Amino acid sequence: MDVCAPIGLLSETDQVIIRLTYWDGFKQKQADEILAMPEGTLRSRHHRARESLRRMLEKTELLDPR
């Protein structure tokens, strides 16, 4: 399943957060330092971005009969 397209639908900052924590392997604490963002803000944005991606991927899976 291609997750790049749904990630592109997130805000630019949320895309960077997801890429830093999943593709680049940084911990959330490291990502908040890289982005100069308060830890709580990054944590909540990370959670919301993951939930948005989950919903988008579930919809995609429902539309794809494989």
mmCIF file as Biopython writes it, N, C-alpha, C and O atoms, coordinates in Angstrom:
data_model
#
loop_
_atom_site.group_PDB
_atom_site.id
_atom_site.type_symbol
_atom_site.label_atom_id
_atom_site.label_alt_id
_atom_site.label_comp_id
_atom_site.label_asym_id
_atom_site.label_entity_id
_atom_site.label_seq_id
_atom_site.pdbx_PDB_ins_code
_atom_site.Cartn_x
_atom_site.Cartn_y
_atom_site.Cartn_z
_atom_site.occupancy
_atom_site.B_iso_or_equiv
_atom_site.auth_seq_id
_atom_site.auth_asym_id
_atom_site.pdbx_PDB_model_num
ATOM 1   N N  . MET A ? 1  ? 0.841   -1.177 0.000  1.0 0.0 1  A 1 
ATOM 2   C CA . MET A ? 1  ? 0.000   0.000  0.000  1.0 0.0 1  A 1 
ATOM 3   C C  . MET A ? 1  ? 0.885   1.237  0.000  1.0 0.0 1  A 1 
ATOM 4   O O  . MET A ? 1  ? 1.834   1.310  0.781  1.0 0.0 1  A 1 
ATOM 5   N N  . ASP A ? 2  ? 0.604   2.189  -0.836 1.0 0.0 2  A 1 
ATOM 6   C CA . ASP A ? 2  ? 1.383   3.415  -0.948 1.0 0.0 2  A 1 
ATOM 7   C C  . ASP A ? 2  ? 0.925   4.420  0.102  1.0 0.0 2  A 1 
ATOM 8   O O  . ASP A ? 2  ? -0.210  4.893  0.059  1.0 0.0 2  A 1 
ATOM 9   N N  . VAL A ? 3  ? 1.805   4.744  1.040  1.0 0.0 3  A 1 
ATOM 10  C CA . VAL A ? 3  ? 1.453   5.718  2.075  1.0 0.0 3  A 1 
ATOM 11  C C  . VAL A ? 3  ? 1.930   7.123  1.736  1.0 0.0 3  A 1 
ATOM 12  O O  . VAL A ? 3  ? 1.616   8.072  2.454  1.0 0.0 3  A 1 
ATOM 13  N N  . CYS A ? 4  ? 2.679   7.266  0.657  1.0 0.0 4  A 1 
ATOM 14  C CA . CYS A ? 4  ? 3.202   8.583  0.298  1.0 0.0 4  A 1 
ATOM 15  C C  . CYS A ? 4  ? 2.097   9.558  -0.089 1.0 0.0 4  A 1 
ATOM 16  O O  . CYS A ? 4  ? 2.144   10.729 0.286  1.0 0.0 4  A 1 
ATOM 17  N N  . ALA A ? 5  ? 1.117   9.089  -0.826 1.0 0.0 5  A 1 
ATOM 18  C CA . ALA A ? 5  ? 0.027   9.985  -1.241 1.0 0.0 5  A 1 
ATOM 19  C C  . ALA A ? 5  ? -0.742  10.529 -0.045 1.0 0.0 5  A 1 
ATOM 20  O O  . ALA A ? 5  ? -0.951  11.740 0.018  1.0 0.0 5  A 1 
ATOM 21  N N  . PRO A ? 6  ? -1.179  9.698  0.915  1.0 0.0 6  A 1 
ATOM 22  C CA . PRO A ? 6  ? -1.875  10.248 2.076  1.0 0.0 6  A 1 
ATOM 23  C C  . PRO A ? 6  ? -0.999  11.186 2.910  1.0 0.0 6  A 1 
ATOM 24  O O  . PRO A ? 6  ? -1.494  12.178 3.445  1.0 0.0 6  A 1 
ATOM 25  N N  . ILE A ? 7  ? 0.279   10.887 3.023  1.0 0.0 7  A 1 
ATOM 26  C CA . ILE A ? 7  ? 1.166   11.775 3.779  1.0 0.0 7  A 1 
ATOM 27  C C  . ILE A ? 7  ? 1.197   13.147 3.126  1.0 0.0 7  A 1 
ATOM 28  O O  . ILE A ? 7  ? 1.259   14.165 3.816  1.0 0.0 7  A 1 
ATOM 29  N N  . GLY A ? 8  ? 1.156   13.180 1.806  1.0 0.0 8  A 1 
ATOM 30  C CA . GLY A ? 8  ? 1.151   14.455 1.087  1.0 0.0 8  A 1 
ATOM 31  C C  . GLY A ? 8  ? -0.080  15.297 1.354  1.0 0.0 8  A 1 
ATOM 32  O O  . GLY A ? 8  ? -0.087  16.488 1.043  1.0 0.0 8  A 1 
ATOM 33  N N  . LEU A ? 9  ? -1.121  14.709 1.921  1.0 0.0 9  A 1 
ATOM 34  C CA . LEU A ? 9  ? -2.335  15.446 2.256  1.0 0.0 9  A 1 
ATOM 35  C C  . LEU A ? 9  ? -2.259  16.111 3.630  1.0 0.0 9  A 1 
ATOM 36  O O  . LEU A ? 9  ? -3.094  16.952 3.963  1.0 0.0 9  A 1 
ATOM 37  N N  . LEU A ? 10 ? -1.267  15.735 4.416  1.0 0.0 10 A 1 
ATOM 38  C CA . LEU A ? 10 ? -1.085  16.358 5.727  1.0 0.0 10 A 1 
ATOM 39  C C  . LEU A ? 10 ? -0.481  17.754 5.565  1.0 0.0 10 A 1 
ATOM 40  O O  . LEU A ? 10 ? 0.054   18.088 4.508  1.0 0.0 10 A 1 
ATOM 41  N N  . SER A ? 11 ? -0.570  18.558 6.618  1.0 0.0 11 A 1 
ATOM 42  C CA . SER A ? 11 ? 0.089   19.869 6.576  1.0 0.0 11 A 1 
ATOM 43  C C  . SER A ? 11 ? 1.593   19.636 6.423  1.0 0.0 11 A 1 
ATOM 44  O O  . SER A ? 11 ? 2.096   18.557 6.735  1.0 0.0 11 A 1 
ATOM 45  N N  . GLU A ? 12 ? 2.294   20.640 5.947  1.0 0.0 12 A 1 
ATOM 46  C CA . GLU A ? 12 ? 3.734   20.509 5.717  1.0 0.0 12 A 1 
ATOM 47  C C  . GLU A ? 12 ? 4.467   20.129 7.004  1.0 0.0 12 A 1 
ATOM 48  O O  . GLU A ? 12 ? 5.349   19.269 6.990  1.0 0.0 12 A 1 
ATOM 49  N N  . THR A ? 13 ? 4.104   20.767 8.110  1.0 0.0 13 A 1 
ATOM 50  C CA . THR A ? 13 ? 4.753   20.462 9.388  1.0 0.0 13 A 1 
ATOM 51  C C  . THR A ? 13 ? 4.477   19.030 9.814  1.0 0.0 13 A 1 
ATOM 52  O O  . THR A ? 13 ? 5.381   18.339 10.283 1.0 0.0 13 A 1 
ATOM 53  N N  . ASP A ? 14 ? 3.238   18.577 9.659  1.0 0.0 14 A 1 
ATOM 54  C CA . ASP A ? 14 ? 2.904   17.202 10.034 1.0 0.0 14 A 1 
ATOM 55  C C  . ASP A ? 14 ? 3.625   16.196 9.142  1.0 0.0 14 A 1 
ATOM 56  O O  . ASP A ? 14 ? 4.008   15.124 9.609  1.0 0.0 14 A 1 
ATOM 57  N N  . GLN A ? 15 ? 3.811   16.524 7.878  1.0 0.0 15 A 1 
ATOM 58  C CA . GLN A ? 15 ? 4.580   15.650 6.990  1.0 0.0 15 A 1 
ATOM 59  C C  . GLN A ? 15 ? 6.009   15.498 7.501  1.0 0.0 15 A 1 
ATOM 60  O O  . GLN A ? 15 ? 6.557   14.396 7.522  1.0 0.0 15 A 1 
ATOM 61  N N  . VAL A ? 16 ? 6.601   16.614 7.910  1.0 0.0 16 A 1 
ATOM 62  C CA . VAL A ? 16 ? 7.976   16.585 8.413  1.0 0.0 16 A 1 
ATOM 63  C C  . VAL A ? 16 ? 8.054   15.768 9.694  1.0 0.0 16 A 1 
ATOM 64  O O  . VAL A ? 16 ? 8.991   14.990 9.877  1.0 0.0 16 A 1 
ATOM 65  N N  . ILE A ? 17 ? 7.080   15.934 10.582 1.0 0.0 17 A 1 
ATOM 66  C CA . ILE A ? 17 ? 7.063   15.169 11.838 1.0 0.0 17 A 1 
ATOM 67  C C  . ILE A ? 17 ? 7.006   13.666 11.549 1.0 0.0 17 A 1 
ATOM 68  O O  . ILE A ? 17 ? 7.761   12.886 12.130 1.0 0.0 17 A 1 
ATOM 69  N N  . ILE A ? 18 ? 6.110   13.271 10.652 1.0 0.0 18 A 1 
ATOM 70  C CA . ILE A ? 18 ? 5.991   11.848 10.305 1.0 0.0 18 A 1 
ATOM 71  C C  . ILE A ? 18 ? 7.278   11.339 9.668  1.0 0.0 18 A 1 
ATOM 72  O O  . ILE A ? 18 ? 7.743   10.249 10.000 1.0 0.0 18 A 1 
ATOM 73  N N  . ARG A ? 19 ? 7.849   12.105 8.770  1.0 0.0 19 A 1 
ATOM 74  C CA . ARG A ? 19 ? 9.085   11.669 8.113  1.0 0.0 19 A 1 
ATOM 75  C C  . ARG A ? 19 ? 10.236  11.553 9.106  1.0 0.0 19 A 1 
ATOM 76  O O  . ARG A ? 19 ? 11.003  10.591 9.059  1.0 0.0 19 A 1 
ATOM 77  N N  . LEU A ? 20 ? 10.360  12.528 10.006 1.0 0.0 20 A 1 
ATOM 78  C CA . LEU A ? 20 ? 11.439  12.471 10.991 1.0 0.0 20 A 1 
ATOM 79  C C  . LEU A ? 20 ? 11.311  11.254 11.903 1.0 0.0 20 A 1 
ATOM 80  O O  . LEU A ? 20 ? 12.304  10.592 12.206 1.0 0.0 20 A 1 
ATOM 81  N N  . THR A ? 21 ? 10.085  10.963 12.338 1.0 0.0 21 A 1 
ATOM 82  C CA . THR A ? 21 ? 9.905   9.897  13.323 1.0 0.0 21 A 1 
ATOM 83  C C  . THR A ? 21 ? 9.799   8.510  12.709 1.0 0.0 21 A 1 
ATOM 84  O O  . THR A ? 21 ? 10.083  7.526  13.391 1.0 0.0 21 A 1 
ATOM 85  N N  . TYR A ? 22 ? 9.403   8.396  11.454 1.0 0.0 22 A 1 
ATOM 86  C CA . TYR A ? 22 ? 9.264   7.067  10.845 1.0 0.0 22 A 1 
ATOM 87  C C  . TYR A ? 22 ? 10.347  6.780  9.818  1.0 0.0 22 A 1 
ATOM 88  O O  . TYR A ? 22 ? 10.985  5.729  9.877  1.0 0.0 22 A 1 
ATOM 89  N N  . TRP A ? 23 ? 10.565  7.682  8.889  1.0 0.0 23 A 1 
ATOM 90  C CA . TRP A ? 23 ? 11.567  7.421  7.849  1.0 0.0 23 A 1 
ATOM 91  C C  . TRP A ? 23 ? 12.976  7.624  8.378  1.0 0.0 23 A 1 
ATOM 92  O O  . TRP A ? 23 ? 13.866  6.817  8.112  1.0 0.0 23 A 1 
ATOM 93  N N  . ASP A ? 24 ? 13.181  8.713  9.135  1.0 0.0 24 A 1 
ATOM 94  C CA . ASP A ? 24 ? 14.535  9.037  9.581  1.0 0.0 24 A 1 
ATOM 95  C C  . ASP A ? 24 ? 14.876  8.411  10.927 1.0 0.0 24 A 1 
ATOM 96  O O  . ASP A ? 24 ? 16.039  8.419  11.331 1.0 0.0 24 A 1 
ATOM 97  N N  . GLY A ? 25 ? 13.889  7.871  11.625 1.0 0.0 25 A 1 
ATOM 98  C CA . GLY A ? 25 ? 14.142  7.131  12.858 1.0 0.0 25 A 1 
ATOM 99  C C  . GLY A ? 25 ? 14.406  7.967  14.099 1.0 0.0 25 A 1 
ATOM 100 O O  . GLY A ? 25 ? 14.893  7.439  15.099 1.0 0.0 25 A 1 
ATOM 101 N N  . PHE A ? 26 ? 14.097  9.263  14.057 1.0 0.0 26 A 1 
ATOM 102 C CA . PHE A ? 26 ? 14.295  10.082 15.241 1.0 0.0 26 A 1 
ATOM 103 C C  . PHE A ? 26 ? 13.202  9.821  16.270 1.0 0.0 26 A 1 
ATOM 104 O O  . PHE A ? 26 ? 12.057  9.542  15.912 1.0 0.0 26 A 1 
ATOM 105 N N  . LYS A ? 27 ? 13.554  9.911  17.535 1.0 0.0 27 A 1 
ATOM 106 C CA . LYS A ? 27 ? 12.569  9.865  18.613 1.0 0.0 27 A 1 
ATOM 107 C C  . LYS A ? 27 ? 11.824  11.201 18.621 1.0 0.0 27 A 1 
ATOM 108 O O  . LYS A ? 27 ? 12.322  12.196 18.094 1.0 0.0 27 A 1 
ATOM 109 N N  . GLN A ? 28 ? 10.637  11.222 19.215 1.0 0.0 28 A 1 
ATOM 110 C CA . GLN A ? 28 ? 9.862   12.468 19.266 1.0 0.0 28 A 1 
ATOM 111 C C  . GLN A ? 28 ? 10.654  13.576 19.943 1.0 0.0 28 A 1 
ATOM 112 O O  . GLN A ? 28 ? 10.601  14.724 19.504 1.0 0.0 28 A 1 
ATOM 113 N N  . LYS A ? 29 ? 11.388  13.254 21.004 1.0 0.0 29 A 1 
ATOM 114 C CA . LYS A ? 29 ? 12.193  14.258 21.715 1.0 0.0 29 A 1 
ATOM 115 C C  . LYS A ? 29 ? 13.242  14.871 20.782 1.0 0.0 29 A 1 
ATOM 116 O O  . LYS A ? 29 ? 13.497  16.074 20.844 1.0 0.0 29 A 1 
ATOM 117 N N  . GLN A ? 30 ? 13.840  14.067 19.933 1.0 0.0 30 A 1 
ATOM 118 C CA . GLN A ? 30 ? 14.820  14.582 18.979 1.0 0.0 30 A 1 
ATOM 119 C C  . GLN A ? 30 ? 14.134  15.431 17.919 1.0 0.0 30 A 1 
ATOM 120 O O  . GLN A ? 30 ? 14.644  16.481 17.529 1.0 0.0 30 A 1 
ATOM 121 N N  . ALA A ? 31 ? 12.978  14.975 17.453 1.0 0.0 31 A 1 
ATOM 122 C CA . ALA A ? 31 ? 12.248  15.713 16.418 1.0 0.0 31 A 1 
ATOM 123 C C  . ALA A ? 31 ? 11.805  17.083 16.930 1.0 0.0 31 A 1 
ATOM 124 O O  . ALA A ? 31 ? 11.843  18.062 16.185 1.0 0.0 31 A 1 
ATOM 125 N N  . ASP A ? 32 ? 11.384  17.160 18.201 1.0 0.0 32 A 1 
ATOM 126 C CA . ASP A ? 32 ? 10.967  18.464 18.710 1.0 0.0 32 A 1 
ATOM 127 C C  . ASP A ? 32 ? 12.142  19.434 18.780 1.0 0.0 32 A 1 
ATOM 128 O O  . ASP A ? 32 ? 11.973  20.641 18.604 1.0 0.0 32 A 1 
ATOM 129 N N  . GLU A ? 33 ? 13.328  18.901 19.039 1.0 0.0 33 A 1 
ATOM 130 C CA . GLU A ? 33 ? 14.521  19.753 19.048 1.0 0.0 33 A 1 
ATOM 131 C C  . GLU A ? 33 ? 14.878  20.197 17.630 1.0 0.0 33 A 1 
ATOM 132 O O  . GLU A ? 33 ? 15.223  21.359 17.414 1.0 0.0 33 A 1 
ATOM 133 N N  . ILE A ? 34 ? 14.799  19.287 16.670 1.0 0.0 34 A 1 
ATOM 134 C CA . ILE A ? 34 ? 15.107  19.621 15.273 1.0 0.0 34 A 1 
ATOM 135 C C  . ILE A ? 34 ? 14.165  20.715 14.775 1.0 0.0 34 A 1 
ATOM 136 O O  . ILE A ? 34 ? 14.588  21.650 14.094 1.0 0.0 34 A 1 
ATOM 137 N N  . LEU A ? 35 ? 12.879  20.588 15.125 1.0 0.0 35 A 1 
ATOM 138 C CA . LEU A ? 35 ? 11.867  21.539 14.646 1.0 0.0 35 A 1 
ATOM 139 C C  . LEU A ? 35 ? 11.697  22.753 15.561 1.0 0.0 35 A 1 
ATOM 140 O O  . LEU A ? 35 ? 10.889  23.636 15.274 1.0 0.0 35 A 1 
ATOM 141 N N  . ALA A ? 36 ? 12.451  22.801 16.657 1.0 0.0 36 A 1 
ATOM 142 C CA . ALA A ? 36 ? 12.334  23.884 17.643 1.0 0.0 36 A 1 
ATOM 143 C C  . ALA A ? 36 ? 10.869  24.063 18.053 1.0 0.0 36 A 1 
ATOM 144 O O  . ALA A ? 36 ? 10.329  25.169 18.033 1.0 0.0 36 A 1 
ATOM 145 N N  . MET A ? 37 ? 10.249  22.947 18.421 1.0 0.0 37 A 1 
ATOM 146 C CA . MET A ? 37 ? 8.836   22.917 18.763 1.0 0.0 37 A 1 
ATOM 147 C C  . MET A ? 37 ? 8.714   22.360 20.185 1.0 0.0 37 A 1 
ATOM 148 O O  . MET A ? 37 ? 9.422   21.417 20.539 1.0 0.0 37 A 1 
ATOM 149 N N  . PRO A ? 38 ? 7.827   22.932 21.001 1.0 0.0 38 A 1 
ATOM 150 C CA . PRO A ? 38 ? 7.644   22.367 22.335 1.0 0.0 38 A 1 
ATOM 151 C C  . PRO A ? 38 ? 7.280   20.883 22.257 1.0 0.0 38 A 1 
ATOM 152 O O  . PRO A ? 38 ? 6.551   20.458 21.360 1.0 0.0 38 A 1 
ATOM 153 N N  . GLU A ? 39 ? 7.794   20.108 23.203 1.0 0.0 39 A 1 
ATOM 154 C CA . GLU A ? 39 ? 7.594   18.657 23.202 1.0 0.0 39 A 1 
ATOM 155 C C  . GLU A ? 39 ? 6.113   18.280 23.171 1.0 0.0 39 A 1 
ATOM 156 O O  . GLU A ? 39 ? 5.719   17.380 22.428 1.0 0.0 39 A 1 
ATOM 157 N N  . GLY A ? 40 ? 5.302   18.952 23.962 1.0 0.0 40 A 1 
ATOM 158 C CA . GLY A ? 40 ? 3.868   18.653 24.002 1.0 0.0 40 A 1 
ATOM 159 C C  . GLY A ? 40 ? 3.181   18.939 22.683 1.0 0.0 40 A 1 
ATOM 160 O O  . GLY A ? 40 ? 2.285   18.202 22.272 1.0 0.0 40 A 1 
ATOM 161 N N  . THR A ? 41 ? 3.595   20.004 22.020 1.0 0.0 41 A 1 
ATOM 162 C CA . THR A ? 41 ? 3.020   20.355 20.722 1.0 0.0 41 A 1 
ATOM 163 C C  . THR A ? 41 ? 3.362   19.293 19.694 1.0 0.0 41 A 1 
ATOM 164 O O  . THR A ? 41 ? 2.499   18.849 18.937 1.0 0.0 41 A 1 
ATOM 165 N N  . LEU A ? 42 ? 4.626   18.886 19.667 1.0 0.0 42 A 1 
ATOM 166 C CA . LEU A ? 42 ? 5.022   17.849 18.710 1.0 0.0 42 A 1 
ATOM 167 C C  . LEU A ? 42 ? 4.284   16.551 18.998 1.0 0.0 42 A 1 
ATOM 168 O O  . LEU A ? 42 ? 3.824   15.875 18.078 1.0 0.0 42 A 1 
ATOM 169 N N  . ARG A ? 43 ? 4.171   16.204 20.268 1.0 0.0 43 A 1 
ATOM 170 C CA . ARG A ? 43 ? 3.503   14.953 20.630 1.0 0.0 43 A 1 
ATOM 171 C C  . ARG A ? 43 ? 2.042   14.958 20.177 1.0 0.0 43 A 1 
ATOM 172 O O  . ARG A ? 43 ? 1.558   13.961 19.642 1.0 0.0 43 A 1 
ATOM 173 N N  . SER A ? 44 ? 1.334   16.079 20.390 1.0 0.0 44 A 1 
ATOM 174 C CA . SER A ? 44 ? -0.074  16.125 19.981 1.0 0.0 44 A 1 
ATOM 175 C C  . SER A ? 44 ? -0.210  16.167 18.462 1.0 0.0 44 A 1 
ATOM 176 O O  . SER A ? 44 ? -1.117  15.543 17.911 1.0 0.0 44 A 1 
ATOM 177 N N  . ARG A ? 45 ? 0.675   16.893 17.774 1.0 0.0 45 A 1 
ATOM 178 C CA . ARG A ? 45 ? 0.616   16.926 16.304 1.0 0.0 45 A 1 
ATOM 179 C C  . ARG A ? 45 ? 0.941   15.558 15.722 1.0 0.0 45 A 1 
ATOM 180 O O  . ARG A ? 45 ? 0.332   15.138 14.738 1.0 0.0 45 A 1 
ATOM 181 N N  . HIS A ? 46 ? 1.891   14.868 16.323 1.0 0.0 46 A 1 
ATOM 182 C CA . HIS A ? 46 ? 2.254   13.525 15.880 1.0 0.0 46 A 1 
ATOM 183 C C  . HIS A ? 46 ? 1.049   12.594 16.018 1.0 0.0 46 A 1 
ATOM 184 O O  . HIS A ? 46 ? 0.740   11.825 15.108 1.0 0.0 46 A 1 
ATOM 185 N N  . HIS A ? 47 ? 0.385   12.671 17.147 1.0 0.0 47 A 1 
ATOM 186 C CA . HIS A ? 47 ? -0.790  11.828 17.375 1.0 0.0 47 A 1 
ATOM 187 C C  . HIS A ? 47 ? -1.896  12.122 16.360 1.0 0.0 47 A 1 
ATOM 188 O O  . HIS A ? 47 ? -2.470  11.203 15.776 1.0 0.0 47 A 1 
ATOM 189 N N  . ARG A ? 48 ? -2.191  13.403 16.155 1.0 0.0 48 A 1 
ATOM 190 C CA . ARG A ? 48 ? -3.249  13.771 15.193 1.0 0.0 48 A 1 
ATOM 191 C C  . ARG A ? 48 ? -2.873  13.366 13.775 1.0 0.0 48 A 1 
ATOM 192 O O  . ARG A ? 48 ? -3.728  12.901 13.022 1.0 0.0 48 A 1 
ATOM 193 N N  . ALA A ? 49 ? -1.612  13.535 13.400 1.0 0.0 49 A 1 
ATOM 194 C CA . ALA A ? 49 ? -1.167  13.149 12.053 1.0 0.0 49 A 1 
ATOM 195 C C  . ALA A ? 49 ? -1.306  11.647 11.860 1.0 0.0 49 A 1 
ATOM 196 O O  . ALA A ? 49 ? -1.762  11.198 10.808 1.0 0.0 49 A 1 
ATOM 197 N N  . ARG A ? 50 ? -0.919  10.865 12.864 1.0 0.0 50 A 1 
ATOM 198 C CA . ARG A ? 50 ? -1.058  9.402  12.772 1.0 0.0 50 A 1 
ATOM 199 C C  . ARG A ? 50 ? -2.519  8.991  12.647 1.0 0.0 50 A 1 
ATOM 200 O O  . ARG A ? 50 ? -2.850  8.099  11.865 1.0 0.0 50 A 1 
ATOM 201 N N  . GLU A ? 51 ? -3.391  9.635  13.411 1.0 0.0 51 A 1 
ATOM 202 C CA . GLU A ? 51 ? -4.819  9.315  13.332 1.0 0.0 51 A 1 
ATOM 203 C C  . GLU A ? 51 ? -5.387  9.679  11.960 1.0 0.0 51 A 1 
ATOM 204 O O  . GLU A ? 51 ? -6.188  8.930  11.400 1.0 0.0 51 A 1 
ATOM 205 N N  . SER A ? 52 ? -4.980  10.812 11.426 1.0 0.0 52 A 1 
ATOM 206 C CA . SER A ? 52 ? -5.434  11.210 10.085 1.0 0.0 52 A 1 
ATOM 207 C C  . SER A ? 52 ? -4.972  10.202 9.046  1.0 0.0 52 A 1 
ATOM 208 O O  . SER A ? 52 ? -5.744  9.801  8.175  1.0 0.0 52 A 1 
ATOM 209 N N  . LEU A ? 53 ? -3.710  9.793  9.137  1.0 0.0 53 A 1 
ATOM 210 C CA . LEU A ? 53 ? -3.186  8.799  8.195  1.0 0.0 53 A 1 
ATOM 211 C C  . LEU A ? 53 ? -3.927  7.478  8.329  1.0 0.0 53 A 1 
ATOM 212 O O  . LEU A ? 53 ? -4.257  6.845  7.326  1.0 0.0 53 A 1 
ATOM 213 N N  . ARG A ? 54 ? -4.186  7.063  9.548  1.0 0.0 54 A 1 
ATOM 214 C CA . ARG A ? 54 ? -4.901  5.809  9.769  1.0 0.0 54 A 1 
ATOM 215 C C  . ARG A ? 54 ? -6.269  5.856  9.109  1.0 0.0 54 A 1 
ATOM 216 O O  . ARG A ? 54 ? -6.667  4.905  8.437  1.0 0.0 54 A 1 
ATOM 217 N N  . ARG A ? 55 ? -6.993  6.959  9.296  1.0 0.0 55 A 1 
ATOM 218 C CA . ARG A ? 55 ? -8.324  7.082  8.684  1.0 0.0 55 A 1 
ATOM 219 C C  . ARG A ? 55 ? -8.229  7.079  7.158  1.0 0.0 55 A 1 
ATOM 220 O O  . ARG A ? 55 ? -9.038  6.437  6.488  1.0 0.0 55 A 1 
ATOM 221 N N  . MET A ? 56 ? -7.250  7.790  6.611  1.0 0.0 56 A 1 
ATOM 222 C CA . MET A ? 56 ? -7.089  7.822  5.153  1.0 0.0 56 A 1 
ATOM 223 C C  . MET A ? 56 ? -6.755  6.431  4.606  1.0 0.0 56 A 1 
ATOM 224 O O  . MET A ? 56 ? -7.289  6.020  3.575  1.0 0.0 56 A 1 
ATOM 225 N N  . LEU A ? 57 ? -5.880  5.719  5.292  1.0 0.0 57 A 1 
ATOM 226 C CA . LEU A ? 57 ? -5.490  4.389  4.827  1.0 0.0 57 A 1 
ATOM 227 C C  . LEU A ? 57 ? -6.637  3.392  4.957  1.0 0.0 57 A 1 
ATOM 228 O O  . LEU A ? 57 ? -6.787  2.505  4.117  1.0 0.0 57 A 1 
ATOM 229 N N  . GLU A ? 58 ? -7.434  3.531  5.991  1.0 0.0 58 A 1 
ATOM 230 C CA . GLU A ? 58 ? -8.612  2.662  6.123  1.0 0.0 58 A 1 
ATOM 231 C C  . GLU A ? 58 ? -9.584  2.900  4.972  1.0 0.0 58 A 1 
ATOM 232 O O  . GLU A ? 58 ? -10.135 1.947  4.420  1.0 0.0 58 A 1 
ATOM 233 N N  . LYS A ? 59 ? -9.799  4.155  4.608  1.0 0.0 59 A 1 
ATOM 234 C CA . LYS A ? 59 ? -10.688 4.469  3.485  1.0 0.0 59 A 1 
ATOM 235 C C  . LYS A ? 59 ? -10.136 3.889  2.197  1.0 0.0 59 A 1 
ATOM 236 O O  . LYS A ? 59 ? -10.882 3.337  1.388  1.0 0.0 59 A 1 
ATOM 237 N N  . THR A ? 60 ? -8.833  4.012  2.004  1.0 0.0 60 A 1 
ATOM 238 C CA . THR A ? 60 ? -8.202  3.473  0.805  1.0 0.0 60 A 1 
ATOM 239 C C  . THR A ? 60 ? -8.389  1.967  0.747  1.0 0.0 60 A 1 
ATOM 240 O O  . THR A ? 60 ? -8.692  1.410  -0.308 1.0 0.0 60 A 1 
ATOM 241 N N  . GLU A ? 61 ? -8.209  1.317  1.880  1.0 0.0 61 A 1 
ATOM 242 C CA . GLU A ? 61 ? -8.341  -0.139 1.926  1.0 0.0 61 A 1 
ATOM 243 C C  . GLU A ? 61 ? -9.782  -0.553 1.623  1.0 0.0 61 A 1 
ATOM 244 O O  . GLU A ? 61 ? -10.006 -1.574 0.973  1.0 0.0 61 A 1 
ATOM 245 N N  . LEU A ? 62 ? -10.746 0.219  2.082  1.0 0.0 62 A 1 
ATOM 246 C CA . LEU A ? 62 ? -12.149 -0.088 1.814  1.0 0.0 62 A 1 
ATOM 247 C C  . LEU A ? 62 ? -12.483 0.070  0.323  1.0 0.0 62 A 1 
ATOM 248 O O  . LEU A ? 62 ? -13.333 -0.641 -0.213 1.0 0.0 62 A 1 
ATOM 249 N N  . LEU A ? 63 ? -11.804 1.004  -0.324 1.0 0.0 63 A 1 
ATOM 250 C CA . LEU A ? 63 ? -12.067 1.243  -1.745 1.0 0.0 63 A 1 
ATOM 251 C C  . LEU A ? 63 ? -11.316 0.258  -2.631 1.0 0.0 63 A 1 
ATOM 252 O O  . LEU A ? 63 ? -11.710 0.019  -3.773 1.0 0.0 63 A 1 
ATOM 253 N N  . ASP A ? 64 ? -10.240 -0.310 -2.109 1.0 0.0 64 A 1 
ATOM 254 C CA . ASP A ? 64 ? -9.413  -1.245 -2.871 1.0 0.0 64 A 1 
ATOM 255 C C  . ASP A ? 64 ? -9.829  -2.662 -2.524 1.0 0.0 64 A 1 
ATOM 256 O O  . ASP A ? 64 ? -9.577  -3.102 -1.403 1.0 0.0 64 A 1 
ATOM 257 N N  . PRO A ? 65 ? -10.461 -3.405 -3.443 1.0 0.0 65 A 1 
ATOM 258 C CA . PRO A ? 65 ? -11.023 -4.725 -3.120 1.0 0.0 65 A 1 
ATOM 259 C C  . PRO A ? 65 ? -10.000 -5.841 -2.940 1.0 0.0 65 A 1 
ATOM 260 O O  . PRO A ? 65 ? -10.398 -6.981 -2.704 1.0 0.0 65 A 1 
ATOM 261 N N  . ARG A ? 66 ? -8.692  -5.565 -3.042 1.0 0.0 66 A 1 
ATOM 262 C CA . ARG A ? 66 ? -7.671  -6.615 -2.889 1.0 0.0 66 A 1 
ATOM 263 C C  . ARG A ? 66 ? -7.767  -7.293 -1.594 1.0 0.0 66 A 1 
ATOM 264 O O  . ARG A ? 66 ? -6.982  -8.199 -1.312 1.0 0.0 66 A 1 
#
